[in-house]
Amino acid sequence: MALGSAPAAANPKYSGIVIDAKTGKTLYANDADAPRYPASLTKMMTLYLTFEALERGKIRLDTRIKFSANAAKEPPTKLGVGVGKSITVEQVIYALVTKSANDASTAIAEHLGGSESKFASMMTAKARALGMSKTTFRNAHGLPNSGQVTTARDMAKLGIALREHFPRQYKYFSTRSFKFGGSNMANHNRLLGVVRGVDGIKTGYTRASGFNLVSSVVDRDRSIVAVVMGGRTGASRNAQMKDLISRYLLKASTRGGGNLIARGAMANMEVASAAAPMEAASAAFQLPKVGPVPELRHDGDARIALAYAAPTPAPVVGREALAKSLQAQKMAIPVPTPAPVLVPPMPVETASADAIDPVTTASTAAMSGWMIQIGAMPDQNEALKLLARAQDQGGKALRGAEPFTMAYAKNNEQLYRARFGGFDGQSSAASACKALERKGFACWATAN
């Protein structure tokens, strides 16, 4: 991602915005109204509805949230709570803001909404109430779903709404780490404690979305909310966010009462008139060609591969062809959970077998630049568990690094490399390896 003037030219996935949180004025925008996949930024709305339920007395911080089979089988990142087990609402909040736990997201969604699909409808309805006119939610966690879309502008609105509406609960977003089950889970937001004034909010990543980040900054008498979506790496995303903060924080107003959502000043952030027909608004609402995203509901391997693998050149094929391909590999396609259509439907892309890459004979590079590898396993879930353990114990060594798996074949056996990417160079990758080796992990650095 290029810094400064023209990041979109270097990266077609990129979009960004900086909003003065006191006045609602747009200080910077680049494709801010173009549709993008939110990834784990989705959890911002999950938390919004959780905070709202707390304020209305529907739940308390010590309310126990039980994990259904549906929640427990969500792919990582996750807490790994067993079916029928429970944790408190406060533990759910900490898990979402630090580890970005998918299983905890589904568990709280089912508790508050009765089902995941009903909660997603609640999320979309709340988005409309907040003026997020181009956002639709299909799940509570942000794992791949072709119908789950947003914009950088809408995410900025949500960030401001969280700050304004829940000042007591907003403090959770500044949590640096969370201890659970003997593990210390570091916040994925690496700008906390590094960039002056940053007090939250949320990161996100899937293959289709790229690396996303919403940041809230309060420094003396100025305040902004900034959004970066579609970064090529975690490091470049963070660098772009730092650049935006340094460029535009001093341009923010020292006056203004905030309270933008409540008094309707967010209308100033809209590009089109509220009176414009929905049909006209949706005409330009087409997703960029960032890679196939299927409507798979609960095929864990496929969803993980689509979320965390790298893009692979593959033609978009029909669902019938996909079904035949996956059936040949003994992978069933679950029926998508129906959800109310609250905005005009968008074209749905389906993924080819090559894009899902469950059994491939060629190595699939997940990232470019320097990375480290800590193992290779025949089971992708085990590779992801190894990455989670390393991330829990790696501490500062893995700050800014992003975990992923890479499929390859060896002696006619399918294996999955467990890797971290996003390092600035050879020295930082080598340093991370040394730190992990001291913790008992095998590790080597490589460039791709």
VOLOGU-902001 format. One record per residue (C-alpha): residue in one letter; x, y, z. Coordinates in steps of 0.001 Angstrom, whole numbers. Layout:
BEGIN
+------+---------+---------+---------+
: type :    east :   north :      up :
+------+---------+---------+---------+
:    a :       X :       Y :       Z :
...
+------+---------+---------+---------+
END
This chain:
BEGIN
+------+---------+---------+---------+
: type :    east :   north :      up :
+------+---------+---------+---------+
:    m :       0 :       0 :       0 :
:    a :    1444 :    3341 :    -974 :
:    l :    1463 :    6003 :    1687 :
:    g :      93 :    9492 :    1277 :
:    s :   -1355 :   10626 :   -2002 :
:    a :   -2339 :    7644 :   -4116 :
:    p :   -2709 :    4337 :   -2248 :
:    a :   -5629 :    3267 :   -4456 :
:    a :   -3450 :    3341 :   -7560 :
:    a :   -1079 :     875 :   -5964 :
:    n :   -3755 :   -1325 :   -4418 :
:    p :   -7280 :   -1608 :   -5899 :
:    k :   -8634 :   -3056 :   -2637 :
:    y :   -7660 :      24 :    -674 :
:    s :  -10156 :    2484 :     752 :
:    g :   -9807 :    4902 :    3612 :
:    i :  -11334 :    7814 :    5440 :
:    v :  -10555 :   10204 :    8304 :
:    i :  -13436 :   11911 :   10124 :
:    d :  -13231 :   14777 :   12603 :
:    a :  -15058 :   13214 :   15557 :
:    k :  -16081 :   16628 :   16910 :
:    t :  -17616 :   18107 :   13758 :
:    g :  -18253 :   15182 :   11416 :
:    k :  -16147 :   16795 :    8704 :
:    t :  -14409 :   14455 :    6284 :
:    l :  -10701 :   15291 :    6440 :
:    y :   -9583 :   12580 :    3990 :
:    a :  -11371 :   10074 :    1762 :
:    n :  -10213 :    7571 :    -826 :
:    d :  -12898 :    5231 :   -2233 :
:    a :  -14618 :    5698 :    1136 :
:    d :  -18035 :    4745 :    -276 :
:    a :  -16859 :    1764 :   -2327 :
:    p :  -18145 :   -1610 :   -1048 :
:    r :  -15664 :   -3718 :     851 :
:    y :  -15726 :   -6878 :    2959 :
:    p :  -15538 :   -5937 :    6669 :
:    a :  -13858 :   -9136 :    7952 :
:    s :  -13533 :   -8858 :   11747 :
:    l :  -14551 :   -5204 :   11749 :
:    t :  -17943 :   -6939 :   11858 :
:    k :  -17350 :   -7537 :   15554 :
:    m :  -17675 :   -3797 :   16160 :
:    m :  -21414 :   -4131 :   15501 :
:    t :  -21579 :   -7360 :   17515 :
:    l :  -20105 :   -5395 :   20410 :
:    y :  -22424 :   -2435 :   19796 :
:    l :  -25486 :   -4667 :   20278 :
:    t :  -23830 :   -6325 :   23273 :
:    f :  -23212 :   -2948 :   24919 :
:    e :  -26780 :   -1920 :   24113 :
:    a :  -28125 :   -5060 :   25786 :
:    l :  -26010 :   -4266 :   28854 :
:    e :  -27348 :    -719 :   29039 :
:    r :  -30945 :   -1948 :   28739 :
:    g :  -30465 :   -4547 :   31450 :
:    k :  -31059 :   -7539 :   29192 :
:    i :  -27720 :   -9002 :   30248 :
:    r :  -25087 :   -8289 :   32894 :
:    l :  -21315 :   -8583 :   32706 :
:    d :  -21530 :  -11795 :   34743 :
:    t :  -24291 :  -13368 :   32620 :
:    r :  -23161 :  -16773 :   31389 :
:    i :  -23081 :  -17260 :   27608 :
:    k :  -23353 :  -20904 :   26568 :
:    f :  -21551 :  -22183 :   23469 :
:    s :  -23727 :  -24202 :   21099 :
:    a :  -22350 :  -26748 :   18654 :
:    n :  -22737 :  -24056 :   16005 :
:    a :  -20578 :  -21629 :   17985 :
:    a :  -17996 :  -24185 :   19093 :
:    k :  -17215 :  -25307 :   15541 :
:    e :  -16411 :  -21840 :   14212 :
:    p :  -12892 :  -21811 :   12740 :
:    p :  -10030 :  -19913 :   14402 :
:    t :   -9282 :  -17404 :   15640 :
:    k :  -11304 :  -18759 :   18583 :
:    l :  -11268 :  -19425 :   22316 :
:    g :  -11943 :  -23134 :   21905 :
:    v :  -14789 :  -23331 :   24440 :
:    g :  -16479 :  -26746 :   24307 :
:    v :  -20102 :  -27408 :   23396 :
:    g :  -22366 :  -26719 :   26364 :
:    k :  -19664 :  -24816 :   28240 :
:    s :  -20085 :  -21135 :   29062 :
:    i :  -18169 :  -17932 :   29756 :
:    t :  -19309 :  -14532 :   31056 :
:    v :  -20429 :  -11609 :   28929 :
:    e :  -17346 :   -9681 :   30024 :
:    q :  -15107 :  -12531 :   28873 :
:    v :  -16909 :  -12454 :   25522 :
:    i :  -16206 :   -8721 :   25233 :
:    y :  -12523 :   -9158 :   26047 :
:    a :  -12279 :  -12083 :   23602 :
:    l :  -13756 :   -9999 :   20781 :
:    v :  -11651 :   -6868 :   21300 :
:    t :   -8333 :   -8715 :   21790 :
:    k :   -8256 :  -12153 :   20158 :
:    s :  -11184 :  -11422 :   17801 :
:    a :  -12642 :  -14814 :   18706 :
:    n :  -15125 :  -16130 :   16140 :
:    d :  -16695 :  -18722 :   18444 :
:    a :  -17403 :  -16113 :   21125 :
:    s :  -18994 :  -13863 :   18487 :
:    t :  -21417 :  -16572 :   17436 :
:    a :  -22194 :  -17510 :   21048 :
:    i :  -23197 :  -13971 :   22042 :
:    a :  -25122 :  -13579 :   18767 :
:    e :  -27197 :  -16675 :   19487 :
:    h :  -27809 :  -15554 :   23075 :
:    l :  -29018 :  -12085 :   22085 :
:    g :  -30749 :  -12918 :   18813 :
:    g :  -31973 :  -16467 :   19320 :
:    s :  -30034 :  -17543 :   16233 :
:    e :  -27066 :  -16290 :   14272 :
:    s :  -29184 :  -15307 :   11267 :
:    k :  -31666 :  -13355 :   13408 :
:    f :  -28824 :  -11534 :   15115 :
:    a :  -27353 :  -10653 :   11713 :
:    s :  -30713 :   -9097 :   10803 :
:    m :  -30582 :   -7114 :   14052 :
:    m :  -27074 :   -5953 :   13122 :
:    t :  -28207 :   -4756 :    9706 :
:    a :  -31249 :   -2992 :   11164 :
:    k :  -29020 :   -1204 :   13669 :
:    a :  -26651 :    -248 :   10857 :
:    r :  -29549 :    1445 :    9052 :
:    a :  -30545 :    3269 :   12246 :
:    l :  -26992 :    4607 :   12560 :
:    g :  -26962 :    5820 :    8954 :
:    m :  -24784 :    2980 :    7665 :
:    s :  -26760 :    2778 :    4446 :
:    k :  -24315 :     601 :    2521 :
:    t :  -23684 :   -2071 :    5141 :
:    t :  -25274 :   -5511 :    5318 :
:    f :  -24393 :   -8181 :    7868 :
:    r :  -24857 :  -11930 :    7440 :
:    n :  -22943 :  -13139 :   10514 :
:    a :  -21541 :  -11833 :   13792 :
:    h :  -17837 :  -12565 :   13233 :
:    g :  -16877 :  -11521 :    9716 :
:    l :  -15784 :  -14827 :    8222 :
:    p :  -16310 :  -14964 :    4436 :
:    n :  -19833 :  -14355 :    3157 :
:    s :  -20434 :  -12719 :    -209 :
:    g :  -23453 :  -10824 :    1122 :
:    q :  -21615 :   -9208 :    4046 :
:    v :  -20419 :   -5813 :    2873 :
:    t :  -19671 :   -2337 :    4169 :
:    t :  -17712 :     817 :    3331 :
:    a :  -14943 :    2741 :    5025 :
:    r :  -17385 :    5600 :    5667 :
:    d :  -19906 :    3280 :    7310 :
:    m :  -17200 :    1790 :    9541 :
:    a :  -16183 :    5299 :   10591 :
:    k :  -19791 :    5978 :   11559 :
:    l :  -19870 :    2816 :   13627 :
:    g :  -16612 :    3722 :   15337 :
:    i :  -17980 :    7141 :   16269 :
:    a :  -21264 :    5617 :   17444 :
:    l :  -19443 :    3216 :   19764 :
:    r :  -17524 :    6107 :   21323 :
:    e :  -20550 :    8359 :   21685 :
:    h :  -23206 :    5887 :   22771 :
:    f :  -21202 :    3689 :   25143 :
:    p :  -18547 :    5778 :   26904 :
:    r :  -18486 :    3359 :   29858 :
:    q :  -17989 :     262 :   27722 :
:    y :  -15719 :    1852 :   25128 :
:    k :  -12758 :    1407 :   27491 :
:    y :  -12688 :   -2290 :   26552 :
:    f :  -11273 :   -1391 :   23125 :
:    s :   -8055 :    -170 :   24737 :
:    t :   -7417 :   -3547 :   26410 :
:    r :   -3853 :   -4608 :   25621 :
:    s :   -4215 :   -8290 :   26591 :
:    f :   -6697 :  -10769 :   28034 :
:    k :   -5883 :  -13875 :   30041 :
:    f :   -8079 :  -16895 :   29367 :
:    g :   -7510 :  -20562 :   30120 :
:    g :   -3909 :  -19978 :   31101 :
:    s :   -3111 :  -18109 :   27879 :
:    n :   -2404 :  -14409 :   27540 :
:    m :   -4150 :  -13096 :   24426 :
:    a :   -2636 :   -9924 :   23002 :
:    n :   -4747 :   -7327 :   21238 :
:    h :   -4377 :   -7562 :   17446 :
:    n :   -4372 :   -3755 :   17269 :
:    r :    -624 :   -3057 :   17308 :
:    l :   -1049 :     725 :   17388 :
:    l :   -2263 :     703 :   20999 :
:    g :     487 :    2087 :   23186 :
:    v :    2601 :    2854 :   20121 :
:    v :     842 :    5782 :   18430 :
:    r :      13 :    8687 :   20698 :
:    g :   -3717 :    9147 :   21262 :
:    v :   -4876 :    5821 :   19811 :
:    d :   -7426 :    4251 :   22197 :
:    g :   -8985 :    1497 :   19981 :
:    i :  -10889 :     195 :   17969 :
:    k :  -10612 :   -2959 :   15791 :
:    t :   -8594 :   -4880 :   13206 :
:    g :   -9816 :   -7334 :   10573 :
:    y :   -8472 :   -9609 :    7865 :
:    t :   -9644 :  -12156 :    5333 :
:    r :   -8137 :  -12927 :    1960 :
:    a :  -10926 :  -11089 :     145 :
:    s :  -10932 :   -8038 :    2400 :
:    g :   -7231 :   -7485 :    2879 :
:    f :   -6013 :   -5983 :    6153 :
:    n :   -8526 :   -3602 :    7764 :
:    l :   -8253 :   -1255 :   10730 :
:    v :  -10504 :    1296 :   12425 :
:    s :   -8671 :    3641 :   14801 :
:    s :   -9974 :    6156 :   17317 :
:    v :   -7551 :    8933 :   18249 :
:    v :   -7996 :   11461 :   21051 :
:    d :   -5082 :   13838 :   21609 :
:    r :   -5587 :   16893 :   23792 :
:    d :   -8443 :   18887 :   22243 :
:    r :   -8611 :   17070 :   18898 :
:    s :  -10292 :   13785 :   18015 :
:    i :  -10571 :   11715 :   14845 :
:    v :  -11754 :    8303 :   13705 :
:    a :   -9787 :    6835 :   10803 :
:    v :  -10387 :    3751 :    8675 :
:    v :   -7996 :    1807 :    6441 :
:    m :   -9369 :   -1131 :    4438 :
:    g :   -7683 :   -3497 :    2007 :
:    g :   -4078 :   -3325 :    3179 :
:    r :   -1710 :   -5797 :    1530 :
:    t :     -74 :   -6697 :    4847 :
:    g :    -637 :   -5928 :    8493 :
:    a :    2518 :   -3844 :    8518 :
:    s :    1559 :   -1737 :    5481 :
:    r :   -1947 :   -1231 :    6868 :
:    n :    -502 :      -3 :   10154 :
:    a :    1945 :    2252 :    8338 :
:    q :    -867 :    3799 :    6302 :
:    m :   -2913 :    4375 :    9456 :
:    k :      51 :    6058 :   11173 :
:    d :     493 :    8248 :    8114 :
:    l :   -3175 :    9289 :    8106 :
:    i :   -3099 :   10095 :   11821 :
:    s :      53 :   12185 :   11513 :
:    r :   -1318 :   14049 :    8482 :
:    y :   -4859 :   14775 :    9606 :
:    l :   -5056 :   14872 :   13416 :
:    l :   -3704 :   18428 :   13497 :
:    k :   -6296 :   19411 :   10869 :
:    a :   -9137 :   18351 :   13155 :
:    s :  -11142 :   21028 :   14915 :
:    t :  -10481 :   21976 :   18523 :
:    r :  -14147 :   22940 :   18835 :
:    g :  -17361 :   21043 :   18441 :
:    g :  -19465 :   19037 :   20829 :
:    g :  -19319 :   15673 :   19108 :
:    n :  -22586 :   13780 :   19633 :
:    l :  -22633 :   13386 :   15861 :
:    i :  -24803 :   10293 :   15605 :
:    a :  -27456 :   11486 :   18040 :
:    r :  -27975 :   14914 :   16481 :
:    g :  -27798 :   13709 :   12903 :
:    a :  -24636 :   15519 :   11863 :
:    m :  -23430 :   12299 :   10268 :
:    a :  -25628 :   13269 :    7341 :
:    n :  -22755 :   15572 :    6396 :
:    m :  -20689 :   12450 :    5784 :
:    e :  -23089 :   11099 :    3161 :
:    v :  -22181 :   11417 :    -506 :
:    a :  -25628 :   10859 :   -1985 :
:    s :  -28858 :   12511 :    -890 :
:    a :  -30975 :   10517 :    1527 :
:    a :  -33852 :   11104 :    -863 :
:    a :  -32153 :    9210 :   -3698 :
:    p :  -33952 :    6012 :   -4704 :
:    m :  -32472 :    2778 :   -3362 :
:    e :  -32278 :    1478 :   -6920 :
:    a :  -30010 :    4342 :   -7930 :
:    a :  -27855 :    3908 :   -4854 :
:    s :  -27411 :     222 :   -5507 :
:    a :  -26537 :     640 :   -9169 :
:    a :  -22929 :    1499 :   -8327 :
:    f :  -22794 :    -912 :   -5406 :
:    q :  -20610 :   -3536 :   -7034 :
:    l :  -17818 :   -5341 :   -5218 :
:    p :  -14305 :   -5163 :   -6644 :
:    k :  -12923 :   -8345 :   -8130 :
:    v :  -10849 :   -9280 :   -5112 :
:    g :  -11279 :  -13022 :   -5247 :
:    p :  -14098 :  -15523 :   -5021 :
:    v :  -16152 :  -15569 :   -1836 :
:    p :  -18730 :  -18352 :   -1567 :
:    e :  -21871 :  -18651 :     491 :
:    l :  -20519 :  -21632 :    2390 :
:    r :  -22121 :  -21824 :    5801 :
:    h :  -20220 :  -24287 :    7922 :
:    d :  -17527 :  -26003 :    5948 :
:    g :  -14696 :  -25220 :    8315 :
:    d :  -11816 :  -26146 :    6007 :
:    a :  -13200 :  -24160 :    3093 :
:    r :  -14001 :  -21128 :    5207 :
:    i :  -10552 :  -21102 :    6812 :
:    a :   -8870 :  -21501 :    3447 :
:    l :  -10869 :  -18636 :    1984 :
:    a :  -10273 :  -16440 :    5010 :
:    y :   -6563 :  -16898 :    5480 :
:    a :   -5054 :  -18340 :    2286 :
:    a :   -3596 :  -16147 :    -418 :
:    p :   -5365 :  -15240 :   -3651 :
:    t :   -4864 :  -17796 :   -6394 :
:    p :   -5709 :  -17109 :  -10031 :
:    a :   -8877 :  -19083 :  -10616 :
:    p :  -11883 :  -18563 :  -12845 :
:    v :  -15216 :  -17959 :  -11158 :
:    v :  -17404 :  -20963 :  -11785 :
:    g :  -21029 :  -21769 :  -11187 :
:    r :  -22257 :  -23404 :   -8010 :
:    e :  -23038 :  -26623 :   -9874 :
:    a :  -19441 :  -26937 :  -11036 :
:    l :  -18219 :  -26136 :   -7549 :
:    a :  -20460 :  -28801 :   -6056 :
:    k :  -19129 :  -31450 :   -8441 :
:    s :  -15557 :  -30447 :   -7756 :
:    l :  -15937 :  -30532 :   -3988 :
:    q :  -17916 :  -33758 :   -4088 :
:    a :  -15021 :  -35360 :   -5893 :
:    q :  -12840 :  -34331 :   -2980 :
:    k :  -15407 :  -35606 :    -460 :
:    m :  -16338 :  -32119 :     750 :
:    a :  -20030 :  -31391 :    1176 :
:    i :  -21418 :  -27923 :     592 :
:    p :  -23734 :  -26930 :    3445 :
:    v :  -26931 :  -25106 :    2577 :
:    p :  -26567 :  -21419 :    3379 :
:    t :  -28679 :  -20152 :    6240 :
:    p :  -31474 :  -17987 :    4799 :
:    a :  -31437 :  -14393 :    5953 :
:    p :  -33861 :  -11544 :    5251 :
:    v :  -32791 :   -9379 :    2334 :
:    l :  -32688 :   -5864 :    3739 :
:    v :  -30992 :   -4191 :     785 :
:    p :  -31087 :   -4976 :   -2924 :
:    p :  -29214 :   -8254 :   -3461 :
:    m :  -25741 :   -8116 :   -4913 :
:    p :  -24180 :  -10510 :   -7435 :
:    v :  -22955 :  -13616 :   -5632 :
:    e :  -19618 :  -15085 :   -6589 :
:    t :  -18761 :  -18692 :   -5923 :
:    a :  -15325 :  -20185 :   -5525 :
:    s :  -13544 :  -22698 :   -7664 :
:    a :  -11884 :  -25740 :   -6163 :
:    d :   -8503 :  -24146 :   -6870 :
:    a :   -9446 :  -21092 :   -4819 :
:    i :  -10548 :  -23215 :   -1880 :
:    d :   -7414 :  -25314 :   -2344 :
:    p :   -8336 :  -28203 :      -3 :
:    v :   -6145 :  -30686 :   -1876 :
:    t :   -3548 :  -29050 :   -4057 :
:    t :    -336 :  -30326 :   -5543 :
:    a :    1236 :  -26900 :   -5803 :
:    s :    2429 :  -24548 :   -3141 :
:    t :     153 :  -21560 :   -2601 :
:    a :    2014 :  -18489 :   -1370 :
:    a :     -70 :  -16690 :    1225 :
:    m :    1935 :  -13487 :    1455 :
:    s :    4888 :  -11735 :     -70 :
:    g :    7926 :  -10432 :    1772 :
:    w :    9615 :  -11912 :    4827 :
:    m :    7793 :  -14516 :    6891 :
:    i :    8535 :  -17272 :    9374 :
:    q :    7469 :  -20919 :    9467 :
:    i :    6999 :  -22859 :   12696 :
:    g :    5835 :  -26219 :   11393 :
:    a :    3930 :  -28249 :    8805 :
:    m :    1031 :  -30576 :    9581 :
:    p :   -1317 :  -32862 :    7648 :
:    d :   -4348 :  -31240 :    9315 :
:    q :   -5048 :  -27542 :    8725 :
:    n :   -6850 :  -27108 :   12038 :
:    e :   -3771 :  -28423 :   13869 :
:    a :   -1605 :  -25961 :   11941 :
:    l :   -3916 :  -23143 :   13012 :
:    k :   -3805 :  -24319 :   16629 :
:    l :     -10 :  -24270 :   16481 :
:    l :    -139 :  -20703 :   15189 :
:    a :   -2504 :  -19714 :   17989 :
:    r :    -174 :  -21179 :   20631 :
:    a :    2797 :  -19389 :   19113 :
:    q :     897 :  -16104 :   18987 :
:    d :    -115 :  -16462 :   22632 :
:    q :    3489 :  -17025 :   23689 :
:    g :    5314 :  -14890 :   21123 :
:    g :    4483 :  -11558 :   22743 :
:    k :    6252 :   -8557 :   21227 :
:    a :    8102 :  -10764 :   18755 :
:    l :    4883 :  -11328 :   16795 :
:    r :    3487 :   -7813 :   17146 :
:    g :    2147 :   -6852 :   13732 :
:    a :    2621 :  -10391 :   12344 :
:    e :    -326 :  -12175 :   10716 :
:    p :    -852 :  -15963 :   10970 :
:    f :   -1776 :  -18054 :    7937 :
:    t :   -1478 :  -21581 :    6542 :
:    m :    -116 :  -22610 :    3171 :
:    a :   -1076 :  -25899 :    1544 :
:    y :    1434 :  -28051 :    -340 :
:    a :    1988 :  -31676 :   -1244 :
:    k :    4911 :  -33874 :    -206 :
:    n :    5245 :  -37545 :   -1157 :
:    n :    1572 :  -37560 :   -2214 :
:    e :     570 :  -36264 :    1231 :
:    q :   -1308 :  -33002 :    1799 :
:    l :     441 :  -30771 :    4341 :
:    y :    -172 :  -27290 :    5725 :
:    r :    2684 :  -24946 :    6570 :
:    a :    2077 :  -22841 :    9675 :
:    r :    3466 :  -19365 :    9006 :
:    f :    3453 :  -15760 :   10163 :
:    g :    3803 :  -12975 :    7600 :
:    g :    3952 :   -9200 :    7553 :
:    f :    7529 :   -8690 :    8776 :
:    d :    9342 :   -5537 :    7716 :
:    g :   12523 :   -7377 :    6741 :
:    q :   14913 :  -10254 :    7360 :
:    s :   16104 :   -8958 :   10728 :
:    s :   12627 :   -8671 :   12227 :
:    a :   11695 :  -12149 :   10943 :
:    a :   14914 :  -13618 :   12349 :
:    s :   14325 :  -11897 :   15694 :
:    a :   10823 :  -13361 :   15874 :
:    c :   12256 :  -16827 :   15229 :
:    k :   14811 :  -16438 :   18014 :
:    a :   12085 :  -15418 :   20445 :
:    l :    9904 :  -18389 :   19468 :
:    e :   12824 :  -20795 :   19675 :
:    r :   13370 :  -19676 :   23259 :
:    k :    9759 :  -20721 :   23878 :
:    g :   10427 :  -24177 :   22432 :
:    f :    9089 :  -23648 :   18891 :
:    a :   10946 :  -24710 :   15769 :
:    c :   11275 :  -21727 :   13454 :
:    w :   12973 :  -20484 :   10313 :
:    a :   12704 :  -17251 :    8312 :
:    t :   12126 :  -17103 :    4594 :
:    a :   11331 :  -14538 :    1904 :
:    n :    8710 :  -15045 :    -785 :
+------+---------+---------+---------+
END
